[in-house]
Each structure stands twice: as structure tokens, then as C-alpha cells.
């Protein structure tokens, strides 16, 4: 047996471990809970907890924690040991079913968007049995949801689980209409490709901007960037390869299906891609992957950066969310089939996605909105802020044939059950993948490419699941009432294509022509986070989430407040960091250089009154003007921060940060970066882009 098969899942209380260690009745009861969402009997929970504890102790664990995902964007954990006092003055190791099922962390210090007052500390964590417990750093980690005392969701997992229930319910209604009585459950599955940068830790620690914000706030472009396109899929450097090897092993131990690794486009940028998992497990695994990446990088003298745009002038990092729908019988509902009935079913689910993306463009845009991602979207390295859907030429031709009722010129003309001339087996991934599209069909899944690298995938997938559930529910309502199912199906698919074809675009999303064309089509162009976030609490969206019991109105308003506040806080911290660097590091360093240039010129004149000091004088003039510019821009930025921070209304304050603070930050940076180009290397106070990107 290979080492990989030996270590894979070795730190996970997975199905094989449960089957081996739990009594048969307990195991079956737990599986029913996992597969059918049933409540777990407290007695059964006690047996599971005891075996879980024994297994964890055998693996060296001394503590347990309810591992959850609050609205901070990272995970949280409070550790408790297994020890309890023994009668003889010693200790015994205990872990009860009650401790497994529910925990009580302090909820007051996590973002709640007004759902909780600071003095209302109580919150609860509730075990998610569909995501396996695992051991990390000597602690048994139990994946949990996090909610308030009154039951409001305070985390990212709870809405995701609710959305999975919603799409399962509506998808099953559709499948029953096609006679799929054998299907017991429909799950969404995700394979999130993770991009990241690796830089030398010693250099990283010399830059305040990286330490405080995880991106460079100053930095002139180096002589070489990504122009030669020699880094993408290039040979992996030995130091990076060693990191990747250890990373794979650590992820495999946790049952994470790390599959692909390679260099990305920008220097020092890389990517890891896993095999598909059920969405909530994929979300848990992606959070774990980012955490493990940081730890492994540290052991190799590196720093792993997920910030969406850590370096200006080279590509930033995204997270490509490959989303699909699968049944518990192994059927991919977004894969063209081998029979007319299978293809009719495929076309109906495809129509639901098309309609959902068109009607809820705003929600998809909101789901990827952040201060960091604003630097990336639309920068000719990632999809623009305009949502559109890529299907490829052949599938688009099939849909056009359905809309018009005319034979499709690009495929054989075989009669299909729903009355359209197409192949019984529709084209499968026969067109090139459109790397510019924000939402692209790639054969049997959709690739949502707009996510930022640092983001949790839970938010975007909560939106995706819910909006598709909505359309499937509408389709089921209509088709369940039909006297002639085939005729009603044909009419429905044709209507959806006709009414929502504006969202389909197979061309270059980076072009200016597309921006103009999208405007003519009536598509939204929400360019910034501040533009996008108000859409989240629009009445139609509040009604949508409430209808499917994914969010209450109060939960949505709280998330809106949290996202707005986070945007402001990020810009506030970045602006303060820029001021600190400009005033305490850049200006003093350049003034030292100016002084030395002046001294050099004076020495030349002293030794020879006829000596030319043109170089020194021009440099002093140039740098003095830039110093003055940096100083005054810093003063303006300081005042803008005070003005913005004083605004009481959250929405108006966010707009002030975007319109004034962010603009002045760009102007301050431009002057400082110009200054770097004219300052001798030994005077510049920070490692340069060349150092950071090419010294790994």
C-alpha cells in the first residue's frame, strides 16, 4: 500500500472509522441523520461522542473544539480538554453527547450586524454531522453551525446548509416529474480552485503593508513582471515544490482531495485544485486548506498570501467555484444525457440556471463583493463586474433552435422528445473554455470565476443554491399542473430561452465593446462593493431568501451591515498603514537621499567650482517636488479619513470611503511609486517588487 493511501483521511473520524468503531445500530442511526437530516437521539449521540473521544485520544488529541465559521471570514475555535476530576484526585477523560451536539461560545465579540448587543454574550454552536470531525494540532475539531440565543444565523455554514435543503427540495420535485423515483437526495457539489502567492517571510516582515493588510500599498513595477508568460505552468522551484509536497500530505491526512498543483500566471503565484465534494464539505475543506497553507508556508520560511490583489501590475488571485448538481444515485443533472428524456431533463435544469443568473445578477455580484476583490474584477485578469453566462457555440445553437423551432445547423437533426431537432446526445464540452466569462458552462458544471481568493465559498454557493432552487420551484409549480407534460415542458424551456437569452455571452468579456453591449442588453454593471451591497437587501432578494428559509429579513440586514462595515474597516486600516509608511519610512528615507545628493553636489563645487552638478540638482528638484506631493497627499488623506469616519449612516460612510479615501490612497501611492523609481536602492526602506516576486 502506498504512503498516500495509508495517510489519506488518517486524522478524520470518517465513515470507515465510524463503521468500524460504532455499534451497528448506532452507525445506522447516525447515517440516517447525515443522509436524511433527522434529529439524533441523545443516547446515540453519547455513544458517538465516547467513540469519537477514544479515537481522538489514540491519535494524541487532548482537547476538543467546536470549529465554526463566523462572519469574520476565517474560522473560530474554543478549546476544551477532555479531562474531568476523578474521585482519587486525578483526572478522567470524558466527552459527552451533549458536548458533541452543542457548545456555548461567547457570541458578543463576533460580527452580528446589530443582531446581538455586546452585553448579550450567549451564542450556540451546533454539530454538523454531515461534515466529518477531524484532528488538527492535537485537538478534535467538530464542524459546527453558529447561531444566536434566539436562533439567528451568525455564521456562513448555517445559511449554506439551509440553501442545500432548499435546492434539494425543489430539484426532487422536478425529478419526480421525470419519473426519477429512485433518487432520494440532490446535492450541490463544488470544486474550488485556490490561487495564492508565496513570498519569502524575511522580506514580508520588512513591509508594514503586508503585515497589516496582506497586500502592498506601495511598490513600483519591477523591470520584469509576467510579460514573458514564462511562469504559468512552468517548472516549480525547489523551495515551492517542497512546500507543495508537505501541503499535499497535510491535506490528505485531513481527507481533503487535493489533486492539482501548478504555477499561475504572475511570478510567485500558484494554484491548488481539489476533486469535487458536497458543497458544505467543500466549504469546510477550503477553509482548512487556506489555514494549512499558511502553517506549512511558515515551516518553509515562506508566507502564503490570499489577498485578491497583493501586487499592482501583475495578476491577482481568485477562487474558481466549479458548481454542479448531483443525485445520491450518481447522476449529474448538468450533464447532457444519452437519451431524449435525459436531455429534456438536462435542458430544464440548464434553463433554471440561465433564468436564475439573469434574474439575480445582483445577488451573484454581491456574493463576491469585497474591498480586496474590487482591485481585481475587471482588471483584464478576471471577469468584469458584469454578470454573464458562457455556454459555448454549439449549446447556444441548440438553444436557439429550441427558441425558433428551426433545425440546428451545427448538429445532426434527430427528433428529440420535447419536439426540437437536436442530437439525442447533446454536445459535451466541445467548445473552448472561456477564461474571461464570470459564469461559464464547462461540460457538466458551471465555473463561477469571480470569487476572491481570500473569500469563503459559502456565501456565493448559498446564493447559487437559492436562486436555482427558486427557478426549479417555479418550474415545478407550472409543470405539476400541466395536463400534457411534454407540451408544457417544451413551452417552458422555449419561453425561458427567449426571455433570458440576454445573459448568454460567448465572446471576450474583457473588451470595451462588451461593456457597451451589456448596457444595451440591460445587464447590471455594479463596479464596486459600495455599488453592489445595497442590492442584497432589495425587497425581491429579501423575499427570495425568506421564501426558501435561507435568511430571515433580520439576518439579511445584519449581513448587509457587516459587509459595509468590513469594507470601511479594510480601507481605514489600509489608509492608516499608508500614512504610517509614508511619514515614518518613505519621506525620511528620500530626504536622506536628497541630503546626500546635496552634499555630493556641494563637495563637487568645493573641489572644482566649474564641476557639473546637473544630475544631482535635477534629482534633488524632482525628489523634492515628489516629497512635497507625498506630504500634502498624506495630509489630505488624513483629513478624508476623519471626515469619513465621522459620518453616522453606514451606507453613506462606505460611499465616502470609496469616493474620497480610496481615491486619495491611489494618488498618494502614485507619487510614492514615482519616488521609488528615482531613489537609490540602498535608501529605499522596503523590499521592492523585484525582491518580493522573484526571490523565492
C-alpha positions in Angstrom: 0.0 0.0 0.0 1.4 3.4 -0.9 2.0 6.1 1.6 -0.8 8.3 0.2 -3.4 5.6 0.7 -2.1 5.0 4.2 -2.2 8.6 5.4 -5.3 9.7 3.5 -8.1 10.5 6.0 -6.0 9.2 8.9 -6.9 12.3 11.0 -10.6 12.1 10.1 -13.5 10.4 12.0 -14.9 9.4 8.7 -17.3 6.8 7.5 -14.9 3.8 7.6 -13.8 4.7 11.2 -17.4 5.1 12.3 -18.4 1.8 10.7 -15.6 0.1 12.4 -15.9 1.6 15.9 -19.6 2.2 16.4 -22.3 -0.4 17.2 -24.2 -1.3 14.0 -27.5 0.3 15.3 -25.7 3.5 16.3 -23.9 3.7 13.0 -27.1 3.3 11.0 -28.9 5.9 13.1 -26.0 8.3 12.5 -26.1 7.7 8.8 -29.8 8.4 8.7 -29.1 11.7 10.4 -26.4 12.5 7.9 -28.3 11.5 4.8 -31.9 12.5 5.7 -31.4 15.4 8.1 -33.1 13.6 11.0 -32.5 14.6 14.7 -30.0 12.4 16.5 -31.2 10.7 19.7 -29.3 12.0 22.7 -28.4 8.4 23.7 -27.0 7.7 20.3 -25.1 11.0 20.5 -23.5 9.8 23.7 -22.2 6.6 22.1 -20.8 8.5 19.2 -19.1 11.1 21.4 -17.5 8.4 23.5 -16.0 6.5 20.5 -15.0 9.8 18.9 -13.2 10.8 22.1 -11.4 7.4 22.3 -10.3 7.6 18.7 -9.1 11.1 19.1 -7.1 10.2 22.3 -5.5 7.3 20.4 -4.4 9.8 17.8 -2.8 12.0 20.5 -5.6 14.6 21.0 -6.1 16.1 24.5 -8.7 18.7 23.6 -11.8 19.2 21.6 -13.3 22.3 19.9 -16.5 23.2 18.1 -14.9 24.5 14.8 -17.1 27.2 13.2 -17.1 29.9 10.6 -18.3 33.3 11.9 -18.7 36.4 9.8 -15.1 37.3 10.2 -14.1 35.4 7.0 -11.9 33.0 9.0 -12.7 30.0 11.3 -13.0 30.2 15.1 -12.4 27.6 17.8 -12.5 27.5 21.6 -10.6 24.5 23.0 -11.7 22.4 26.0 -9.7 19.5 27.3 -11.2 16.0 27.8 -10.2 15.9 31.5 -12.7 15.8 34.3 -11.7 15.4 38.0 -11.5 11.9 39.3 -12.5 10.6 42.7 -8.9 9.9 43.7 -7.7 13.4 43.0 -6.6 12.5 39.4 -8.4 13.1 36.2 -10.5 11.0 33.8 -11.1 11.6 30.1 -14.7 12.4 29.3 -16.7 13.7 26.4 -20.5 13.6 26.4 -23.1 13.6 23.7 -24.3 16.9 24.9 -20.8 18.4 24.5 -20.7 16.9 21.0 -24.0 18.3 19.9 -23.9 21.8 21.3 -21.4 24.3 22.6 -21.8 27.8 24.0 -19.1 30.2 22.9 -19.2 34.0 23.6 -21.2 35.5 20.7 -20.8 39.1 21.6 -17.3 39.6 20.1 -18.1 38.3 16.7 -19.7 40.4 13.9 -23.5 40.3 14.2 -24.7 43.4 12.3 -26.9 44.5 15.2 -28.5 41.1 15.9 -26.7 41.0 19.2 -25.9 43.7 21.7 -22.4 43.5 23.3 -23.8 42.6 26.7 -25.8 39.7 25.2 -22.9 37.2 25.1 -24.6 33.9 24.7 -24.4 32.0 21.4 -24.5 28.4 20.4 -22.6 26.1 18.2 -24.5 23.1 16.8 -22.8 20.0 15.4 -23.0 19.5 11.6 -22.9 15.7 11.4 -22.7 15.8 7.5 -19.1 17.1 7.8 -16.7 14.7 9.5 -14.8 15.6 12.7 -11.0 15.8 12.3 -7.9 16.2 14.4 -5.8 19.3 13.9 -2.8 20.3 16.1 -3.7 17.8 18.8 -7.4 18.9 19.0 -10.5 17.1 18.0 -12.3 19.6 15.7 -16.1 19.2 15.3 -17.6 21.2 12.4 -20.5 23.2 13.7 -23.0 25.9 12.8 -23.1 29.1 14.9 -26.2 30.9 15.9 -27.5 33.4 18.5 -29.5 32.6 21.6 -32.7 33.3 19.6 -31.6 31.1 16.7 -30.4 33.7 14.2 -27.5 32.6 12.0 -24.2 34.3 13.0 -22.1 32.3 10.6 -21.5 31.2 7.0 -22.3 27.5 7.4 -26.0 27.8 8.6 -27.3 29.6 5.5 -25.3 27.3 3.3 -26.9 24.2 4.8 -30.4 25.9 4.5 -29.8 26.6 0.8 -28.7 23.0 0.2 -32.0 21.9 1.8 -33.9 24.3 -0.5 -32.4 23.2 -3.7 -32.7 19.5 -2.7 -36.5 20.0 -2.1 -37.1 21.8 -5.4 -34.9 19.5 -7.5 -36.6 16.4 -6.2 -39.9 17.9 -7.4 -38.6 18.2 -10.9 -37.1 14.7 -10.9 -40.3 13.2 -9.8 -42.0 14.7 -12.9 -39.4 12.8 -15.0 -40.2 9.6 -13.1 -36.9 9.5 -11.1 -38.5 7.9 -8.1 -35.2 6.2 -7.1 -33.5 9.5 -6.3 -33.6 10.2 -2.6 -31.5 13.3 -2.4 -30.0 16.0 -4.7 -26.8 17.8 -3.5 -24.8 20.6 -5.0 -21.1 19.8 -5.4 -18.2 22.2 -5.6 -14.5 22.0 -6.6 -12.9 25.3 -5.6 -9.6 26.1 -7.3 -7.5 28.1 -4.9 -4.9 30.7 -6.1 -2.3 32.1 -3.8 1.1 33.8 -3.7 4.2 32.6 -1.9 6.9 35.1 -0.8 9.9 35.0 1.4 9.0 35.5 5.1 12.1 37.6 5.9 11.2 40.1 3.1 7.5 40.0 4.1 8.3 41.0 7.7 10.1 44.1 6.4 6.9 45.6 4.9 4.2 47.1 7.2 1.6 46.9 4.4 2.0 43.2 4.0 2.0 42.7 7.8 -1.1 44.7 8.4 -3.2 44.3 5.2 -1.7 41.3 3.3 -1.2 43.5 0.2 1.4 46.0 -0.9 0.1 49.6 -0.7 3.2 51.0 -2.3 5.5 49.5 -4.9 6.9 50.5 -8.3 6.6 47.9 -11.0 9.8 45.8 -11.5 11.7 45.6 -14.8 10.2 42.2 -15.3 6.7 41.1 -14.4 4.6 38.5 -16.2 5.1 39.8 -19.7 7.1 36.7 -20.9 4.3 34.4 -19.7 7.1 32.1 -18.5 5.7 31.4 -15.0 2.4 29.8 -15.9 2.7 26.0 -15.8 6.4 26.5 -15.6 8.8 24.2 -13.7 8.1 24.6 -10.0 11.0 25.9 -7.9 12.6 23.5 -5.4 11.6 25.6 -2.4 8.0 25.9 -3.6 7.9 22.2 -4.6 8.9 21.2 -1.1 6.1 23.4 0.3 3.6 21.8 -2.1 4.7 18.3 -1.2 4.2 18.8 2.5 1.0 20.7 1.9 -0.5 17.7 -0.1 0.4 15.3 2.7 -1.1 17.5 5.4 -4.3 18.0 3.4 -4.6 14.3 2.6 -4.4 13.4 6.3 -7.5 15.6 6.8 -9.3 13.8 3.9 -9.0 16.8 1.6 -8.9 15.7 -2.0 -6.0 17.9 -3.2 -5.5 16.9 -6.8 -3.7 19.5 -9.0 -0.9 22.0 -8.3 0.9 24.3 -10.6 2.4 27.8 -11.2 -0.1 30.5 -12.0 0.4 33.5 -14.4 2.0 36.0 -12.0 5.5 35.4 -10.7 5.3 33.8 -7.2 1.7 32.9 -7.8 0.4 29.3 -7.7 -2.8 27.2 -7.6 -4.2 24.2 -5.9 -7.4 22.4 -7.1 -9.3 19.7 -5.3 -11.7 17.0 -6.5 -15.4 17.8 -6.2 -17.1 17.4 -2.8 -20.6 18.1 -1.4 -20.8 21.9 -1.1 -20.8 22.2 2.7 -17.8 19.8 3.0 -16.1 21.6 0.1 -16.5 24.9 2.1 -15.1 23.4 5.3 -12.2 21.9 3.3 -11.4 25.1 1.6 -11.2 27.0 4.9 -9.0 24.3 6.2 -6.9 24.4 3.1 -6.1 28.1 3.5 -5.3 27.6 7.2 -2.9 24.6 6.5 -1.3 26.5 3.6 -0.3 29.3 6.0 1.1 26.9 8.5 3.1 24.9 6.0 4.4 28.0 4.4 5.8 29.2 7.7 7.7 26.0 8.2 9.4 26.7 4.8 10.3 30.3 5.6 7.5 31.5 3.3 4.3 33.4 3.7 1.1 32.4 1.8 -1.0 35.3 0.7 -4.6 35.0 -0.4 -5.3 38.7 -0.7 -7.0 39.3 -4.1 -4.5 41.9 -5.4 -1.4 41.9 -3.3 0.8 43.3 -6.1 -0.2 46.0 -8.6 0.7 45.4 -12.2 0.5 41.6 -12.1 -2.4 39.2 -11.9 -4.3 38.9 -8.6 -5.7 35.8 -7.1 -9.2 34.3 -7.4 -11.0 31.2 -6.4 -12.8 29.4 -9.2 -16.0 27.8 -7.9 -16.9 24.8 -10.0 -20.6 24.1 -9.2 -22.8 21.3 -10.2 -25.9 19.3 -9.1 -25.7 15.5 -8.4 -28.1 12.9 -7.1 -27.5 10.2 -4.5 -27.7 7.7 -7.3 -24.7 9.2 -9.1 -26.4 11.3 -11.7 -25.0 14.7 -12.7 -28.0 16.8 -13.5 -25.9 19.3 -15.5 -24.5 16.7 -17.9 -26.1 16.1 -21.2 -27.5 12.6 -21.4 -27.6 9.7 -23.8 -31.4 9.6 -24.4 -34.1 12.2 -25.4 -35.6 12.1 -21.9 -32.2 12.7 -20.2 -31.6 15.6 -22.5 -35.0 17.1 -21.8 -34.2 16.9 -18.1 -30.8 18.4 -18.7 -32.3 21.3 -20.7 -34.8 22.0 -17.9 -32.1 22.2 -15.2 -29.9 24.3 -17.6 -32.9 26.6 -18.2 -33.2 27.1 -14.4 -29.6 28.2 -14.1 -29.9 30.6 -17.1 -33.0 32.2 -15.6 -31.5 32.3 -12.1 -28.3 34.0 -13.3 -30.3 36.6 -15.3 -32.9 37.4 -12.7 -30.4 37.5 -9.8 -27.3 39.1 -11.4 -27.2 41.5 -8.5 -27.1 38.7 -5.8 -24.2 36.9 -7.6 -22.3 40.2 -7.8 -22.9 40.9 -4.1 -21.8 37.4 -3.2 -18.2 38.2 -4.4 -18.0 41.8 -3.3 -15.2 42.9 -1.0 -12.6 45.7 -0.8 -9.9 43.3 -1.9 -11.8 41.9 -4.9 -12.6 45.4 -6.1 -8.9 45.7 -7.2 -9.2 42.5 -9.2 -12.6 42.4 -11.0 -12.5 44.0 -14.4 -8.7 44.4 -14.5 -8.2 42.2 -17.6 -7.1 39.3 -15.4 -10.5 38.4 -14.0 -14.1 38.7 -15.2 -15.6 42.1 -15.2 -18.2 43.2 -12.6 -20.9 42.5 -15.3 -22.5 39.1 -14.8 -23.0 37.0 -18.0 -23.1 33.3 -18.8 -21.0 31.4 -21.3 -22.5 28.3 -22.9 -20.3 27.8 -26.0 -21.3 28.0 -29.6 -22.8 24.5 -30.0 -25.0 24.5 -27.0 -26.1 28.1 -27.7 -27.0 27.0 -31.2 -29.1 24.2 -29.7 -30.9 26.7 -27.5 -31.5 29.0 -30.5 -33.0 26.0 -32.3 -35.4 25.4 -29.4 -36.4 29.1 -29.3 -37.1 29.4 -33.0 -38.3 25.9 -33.7 -35.9 25.6 -36.6 -33.4 22.7 -37.1 -30.0 23.3 -35.6 -27.3 23.8 -38.3 -24.4 22.7 -36.1 -25.6 19.3 -35.0 -27.3 16.3 -36.6 -31.1 16.6 -36.9 -32.6 13.9 -34.8 -36.0 14.4 -33.3 -36.0 14.8 -29.6 -38.8 14.2 -27.2 -39.6 17.8 -26.5 -40.1 18.4 -30.2 -36.8 20.0 -31.1 -34.3 18.8 -33.8 -31.1 18.1 -31.9 -28.8 15.2 -31.2 -30.2 12.7 -28.6 -26.8 13.1 -27.0 -26.2 16.8 -26.7 -22.6 18.2 -27.2 -20.4 17.7 -24.2 -17.7 20.2 -23.6 -16.9 20.7 -27.3 -16.1 24.3 -27.1 -13.0 26.1 -25.7 -13.3 27.2 -22.0 -13.9 31.0 -21.9 -11.5 32.3 -19.3 -13.0 35.7 -19.5 -16.5 34.7 -18.6 -17.7 35.2 -15.0 -20.0 32.2 -15.2 -19.1 29.5 -17.7 -20.6 26.1 -18.6 -17.8 23.6 -18.8 -19.4 20.4 -19.9 -21.2 19.2 -16.7 -20.7 22.1 -14.3 -20.6 25.9 -14.1 -17.4 27.7 -13.2 -18.1 30.8 -11.2 -14.8 32.7 -11.7 -15.5 36.0 -9.8 -14.7 34.8 -6.2 -11.8 36.4 -4.5 -9.0 34.1 -3.3 -9.4 35.1 0.4 -13.2 34.6 0.5 -15.2 31.8 1.9 -17.0 29.9 -0.8 -20.1 29.6 1.5 -21.6 33.0 0.5 -21.5 32.6 -3.3 -22.8 29.0 -3.0 -25.6 30.0 -0.7 -26.7 32.4 -3.4 -26.3 29.9 -6.2 -28.2 27.2 -4.5 -31.1 29.5 -3.5 -31.6 31.3 -6.8 -31.6 27.9 -8.7 -34.0 26.5 -6.1 -36.3 29.4 -6.8 -36.4 28.7 -10.5 -36.8 25.0 -10.1 -39.7 25.6 -7.7 -41.4 27.9 -10.3 -40.9 25.3 -13.0 -42.3 22.5 -10.7 -45.4 24.7 -9.9 -46.1 25.1 -13.6 -45.4 21.5 -14.8 -47.2 19.8 -11.9 -50.4 21.5 -13.1 -50.0 20.6 -16.8 -52.3 18.1 -18.5 -49.7 17.4 -21.2 -46.3 17.3 -19.5 -44.2 17.1 -22.7 -46.0 20.1 -24.3 -45.8 22.1 -21.2 -42.1 21.3 -20.8 -41.4 22.3 -24.4 -43.3 25.6 -23.9 -41.5 26.4 -20.7 -38.0 25.8 -22.0 -38.7 27.8 -25.1 -40.1 30.7 -23.1 -37.1 30.8 -20.7 -34.6 30.9 -23.5 -36.5 33.7 -25.3 -36.9 35.8 -22.2 -33.4 35.3 -20.7 -31.1 34.9 -23.6 -29.6 38.4 -22.9 -27.5 36.8 -20.1 -25.7 34.5 -22.6 -22.5 35.8 -24.0 -19.7 33.7 -25.6 -17.3 36.5 -26.5 -14.5 38.4 -24.8 -15.7 39.8 -21.6 -12.6 42.0 -21.3 -13.4 44.1 -24.3 -14.9 47.6 -24.1 -17.4 46.5 -26.7 -18.9 44.0 -24.3 -19.4 46.7 -21.7 -21.4 48.7 -24.2 -23.3 45.7 -25.4 -24.1 44.6 -21.8 -25.6 48.1 -21.2 -27.7 47.8 -24.3 -29.0 44.4 -23.1 -29.9 45.9 -19.7 -27.4 44.0 -17.7 -26.1 45.4 -14.4 -22.6 46.8 -14.1 -22.0 47.2 -10.3 -18.4 48.3 -10.4 -17.6 48.4 -6.7 -18.6 46.8 -3.4 -20.4 50.0 -2.4 -22.5 49.9 -5.6 -23.3 46.2 -5.2 -24.1 45.7 -1.5 -27.5 47.6 -1.3 -28.8 45.1 -3.8 -28.6 42.4 -1.1 -31.4 43.9 0.9 -33.6 44.8 -2.1 -37.2 43.6 -1.4 -37.1 40.9 -4.1 -34.0 39.4 -2.6 -35.2 39.6 0.9 -38.5 37.8 -0.2 -36.5 35.2 -2.1 -34.3 34.1 0.9 -37.3 34.3 3.3 -39.4 32.1 1.0 -36.8 29.4 1.0 -36.0 29.8 4.7 -32.3 30.6 4.0 -32.2 34.0 5.6 -34.7 36.0 7.6 -35.0 39.7 6.9 -33.2 40.4 10.1 -30.3 38.1 9.2 -30.0 39.8 5.8 -29.9 43.3 7.2 -27.3 42.2 9.7 -25.1 40.8 7.0 -25.5 43.9 4.9 -24.3 46.0 7.9 -21.4 43.6 8.5 -20.3 43.7 4.9 -20.5 47.5 4.7 -18.6 47.9 8.0 -15.9 45.4 6.8 -15.4 47.3 3.6 -14.8 50.5 5.6 -12.6 48.9 8.2 -10.4 47.4 5.5 -9.9 50.8 3.8 -9.4 52.5 7.1 -6.6 50.1 8.1 -5.0 50.4 4.7 -5.1 54.2 4.7 -3.6 54.4 8.2 -0.9 52.0 7.1 -0.1 54.1 4.1 0.1 57.2 6.3 2.5 55.4 8.7 4.7 54.2 5.9 4.8 57.5 4.0 5.5 59.6 7.1 7.8 57.4 9.1 9.6 55.5 6.4 9.4 56.8 2.8 9.7 60.6 3.4 12.7 60.2 5.9 14.5 57.8 3.5 14.1 60.0 0.5 15.0 63.1 2.4 18.3 61.4 3.5 18.9 60.7 -0.2 18.2 64.3 -1.1 20.6 65.5 1.7 23.3 63.2 0.4 22.8 64.3 -3.2 23.1 67.9 -2.0 26.2 67.1 0.0 27.7 65.4 -3.1 26.9 68.5 -5.2 28.4 70.8 -2.6 31.6 68.7 -2.4 31.9 68.8 -6.2 31.6 72.6 -6.2 34.1 72.9 -3.4 36.7 70.8 -5.2 36.0 72.4 -8.5 33.7 75.4 -9.0 33.4 74.5 -12.6 32.2 71.0 -11.9 28.8 70.0 -13.3 26.1 69.0 -10.7 23.3 68.7 -13.2 22.4 65.1 -12.2 22.3 65.8 -8.5 20.4 69.1 -9.0 17.8 67.5 -11.2 17.3 64.6 -8.9 17.0 66.9 -5.9 14.4 69.0 -7.7 12.4 66.0 -8.9 12.5 64.3 -5.5 11.8 67.4 -3.5 8.7 68.0 -5.6 7.6 64.4 -5.1 8.3 64.7 -1.3 6.1 67.8 -1.2 3.4 65.9 -3.1 3.5 62.9 -0.9 3.4 65.1 2.2 0.4 67.0 1.1 -1.5 63.9 -0.2 -0.9 62.3 3.2 -2.4 65.4 4.8 -5.4 65.2 2.6 -5.8 61.5 3.2 -5.6 62.1 7.0 -8.4 64.7 6.8 -10.5 62.5 4.5 -10.3 59.6 7.0 -11.5 61.9 9.8 -14.4 63.2 7.7 -15.4 59.7 6.5 -15.2 58.2 10.0 -17.4 60.9 11.4 -20.4 60.0 9.1 -23.0 58.2 11.0 -25.0 56.5 8.3 -23.3 53.2 7.4 -24.1 53.4 3.7 -23.1 57.0 3.3 -19.9 56.3 5.3 -19.0 53.5 2.9 -19.6 55.7 -0.1 -17.3 58.4 1.5 -14.6 55.8 1.9 -14.9 54.7 -1.7 -15.2 58.1 -3.3 -12.7 60.1 -1.1 -10.4 57.9 0.9 -9.8 55.3 -1.8 -9.2 58.0 -4.4 -6.6 59.7 -2.2 -4.9 56.4 -1.4 -4.4 55.9 -5.2 -3.0 59.4 -5.6 -0.6 59.0 -2.6 0.6 55.7 -4.0 1.2 57.1 -7.4 3.5 59.9 -6.1 5.4 57.5 -3.8 5.9 54.9 -6.5 7.3 57.5 -8.8 9.6 58.5 -6.0 10.9 54.9 -5.7 11.9 54.9 -9.3 14.3 57.9 -8.7 15.7 56.8 -5.3 18.9 54.8 -5.0 18.2 51.2 -3.9 20.2 51.5 -0.6 18.0 54.3 0.6 14.6 52.8 -0.2 13.2 51.5 3.1 11.3 48.4 1.9 12.0 45.3 -0.2 10.9 46.1 -3.8 8.5 44.2 -6.0 11.5 42.6 -7.7 12.7 41.3 -4.3 9.2 40.0 -3.3 8.2 38.4 -6.6 11.5 36.8 -7.7 13.3 35.8 -4.5 11.6 32.6 -3.5 
